Amino acid sequence: MTRHNSKTAHALAIELGQRLQRARLNLNLTQLEIAQHTGVSRKVVMNAEAGQVTLENLIAILMTLDLVDHLDLFLPEQLISPIQLWKLRGKIRQRASRKTNQNLPRDDDLGW
């Protein structure tokens, strides 16, 4: 279920911050200009470019950089599978159920 990546969450956050900085520089905008247009402080933009940002501020900065459409590539909408929909019988799942050791998939289990 979980795909292991060689990068840590911290390393990925720093890389994302660098990408934000590159996008800003490609538009020839200063951190202050982004901050003013976004409605946050320059420090928030500096922190975002260092990989330290709240989700709400990240989205606001992406909107300012006209990159918010890329969020669908970052995290596509998660559709409910027909099998899961049948199991739910019209109820939309609000949370995951608690798992016990018996419910965990084995390495050779295909999950069907």
C-alpha positions as CSV (number, residue, x, y, z in Angstrom):
1,M,0.0,0.0,0.0
2,T,2.8,2.4,0.9
3,R,5.4,3.0,-1.7
4,H,8.8,3.6,-0.2
5,N,10.9,6.5,-1.4
6,S,14.5,7.1,-0.8
7,K,13.9,10.8,0.1
8,T,12.7,11.8,3.5
9,A,9.7,14.0,4.0
10,H,12.0,16.8,5.0
11,A,14.1,16.4,1.8
12,L,10.9,16.5,-0.3
13,A,9.7,19.6,1.5
14,I,13.0,21.4,0.7
15,E,12.8,20.3,-2.9
16,L,9.2,21.6,-3.2
17,G,10.4,24.9,-1.6
18,Q,13.1,25.2,-4.2
19,R,10.6,24.6,-7.0
20,L,8.4,27.4,-5.6
21,Q,11.4,29.7,-5.6
22,R,12.3,28.7,-9.2
23,A,8.7,29.4,-10.3
24,R,8.8,32.8,-8.6
25,L,12.1,33.7,-10.2
26,N,10.9,32.5,-13.6
27,L,8.1,35.1,-13.3
28,N,10.7,37.7,-12.2
29,L,8.9,38.4,-8.9
30,T,10.3,39.2,-5.6
31,Q,9.4,37.4,-2.3
32,L,7.8,40.7,-1.2
33,E,5.7,40.9,-4.4
34,I,4.4,37.4,-3.9
35,A,3.7,38.1,-0.2
36,Q,1.8,41.3,-1.0
37,H,-0.3,39.6,-3.7
38,T,-0.9,36.5,-1.6
39,G,-1.8,38.4,1.6
40,V,0.9,36.9,3.7
41,S,4.2,38.2,5.1
42,R,7.5,38.0,3.3
43,K,8.6,35.6,6.0
44,V,5.9,33.2,5.1
45,V,7.1,33.2,1.5
46,M,10.7,32.8,2.7
47,N,9.7,29.8,4.8
48,A,7.7,28.3,2.0
49,E,10.8,28.4,-0.2
50,A,12.7,26.7,2.6
51,G,10.1,23.9,2.7
52,Q,8.3,25.1,5.8
53,V,4.7,26.2,5.0
54,T,1.2,25.5,6.0
55,L,-1.1,23.9,3.4
56,E,-3.3,26.9,3.2
57,N,-0.4,29.3,2.6
58,L,1.1,26.9,0.0
59,I,-2.2,26.9,-1.9
60,A,-2.4,30.7,-1.7
61,I,1.2,31.0,-3.0
62,L,0.4,28.5,-5.8
63,M,-2.6,30.6,-6.7
64,T,-0.4,33.7,-6.9
65,L,2.1,31.9,-9.1
66,D,-0.8,30.6,-11.3
67,L,0.2,27.0,-10.5
68,V,-2.9,25.9,-8.5
69,D,-4.0,23.8,-11.5
70,H,-0.9,21.6,-10.9
71,L,-2.4,20.4,-7.7
72,D,-4.4,17.8,-9.7
73,L,-1.1,16.4,-10.8
74,F,0.3,16.5,-7.3
75,L,-2.7,14.8,-5.7
76,P,-5.4,13.6,-8.2
77,E,-9.0,13.3,-7.1
78,Q,-9.5,9.9,-5.4
79,L,-12.4,8.1,-7.0
80,I,-14.3,5.4,-5.2
81,S,-13.9,2.0,-6.8
82,P,-17.0,0.2,-8.0
83,I,-16.3,-2.6,-5.5
84,Q,-15.9,-0.2,-2.6
85,L,-19.1,1.7,-3.7
86,W,-21.0,-1.6,-3.7
87,K,-19.7,-2.4,-0.3
88,L,-20.7,1.0,1.0
89,R,-24.1,0.8,-0.7
90,G,-24.4,4.5,-1.1
91,K,-22.7,5.5,2.1
92,I,-19.6,7.7,1.5
93,R,-16.7,6.7,3.7
94,Q,-15.7,9.4,6.2
95,R,-12.9,7.5,7.9
96,A,-10.9,4.3,7.7
97,S,-11.9,1.4,9.9
98,R,-9.6,0.1,12.6
99,K,-7.4,-2.7,11.4
100,T,-6.4,-5.7,13.4
101,N,-3.5,-8.0,12.6
102,Q,-5.9,-10.4,10.9
103,N,-7.0,-7.7,8.4
104,L,-3.4,-6.7,7.3
105,P,-2.6,-8.0,3.8
106,R,0.1,-10.6,3.5
107,D,3.0,-10.1,1.1
108,D,1.6,-12.7,-1.3
109,D,-2.0,-11.4,-1.0
110,L,-3.1,-9.6,-4.2
111,G,-5.8,-7.8,-2.3
112,W,-8.8,-9.2,-4.3
